[in-house]
Amino acid sequence: MGAVIIITAFLFADYSWAKTIISVNENLNYKITVRIVFDFRDDEALKYSDELLVRWKEGMNIIWNNNSSDDIGKIFYEFDLIKKESCKTCADYPEYHCISVISDKRNQRGNIADVTFNFPNSGLNSDGEWSIYASDKVAAHEVGHLMGLLDEYHYEYINGEKKWVNDNNKESEQQSIMAQTWGTVTVFSDQINKILKSAGIV
């Protein structure tokens, strides 16, 4: 395998500090790496930290690395999840996205998990706040935002009742991980192409 080279439209980025990065080798095999440090904010969250890191990473791998084929090459995903040391702050991990983890069922915005949207190869980091109740599929959905994908659902209020609506509904059994985080979900080739395109790879 040849040396890894960086392809990007973001020439200002310092890739030694990159949080989400896409690299490609001479065989047009693409590697997408997402680095996240989790700040477990209370004793209850910290108690489950090791278990959660394993579960969330497995969820990301099951969804993303089971869908590694694309029409321009083969895609590999690497998810580097670590736990913040108690004596450090997020600033001590400049090469990682930094996500807080709490033991409450919902975060301060009423979500079970969220992150700030980010493009790969931008050199920028994201933050967010997850609950210990976030499932493996929720983790797989949120990491999609860290690779440049938006939500594929919205809510409508009908007779005062909040209703979830899938904006990327598929006729097949499998639905998009960016549309829902339950049932049989997957990643589709158009989403992979969006990730690559957002990094300037066309």
Secondary structure, DSSP 8 states (H G I E B T S, - for coil): ----EE--S-TT--GGG-SEEEEE-TT-EEEEEEEEEEEE-SHHHHHTHHHHHHHHHHHHHHHHTT--EETTEEEEEEEEEEE--TT--GGG-TTSEEEEEESSSS-TTS-SEEE----TTS----EEEEETT--HHHHHHHHHHTTT----EEEEEETTEEEEEETT--SSS-EETTT-SSSSEE--HHHHHHHHHHTT--
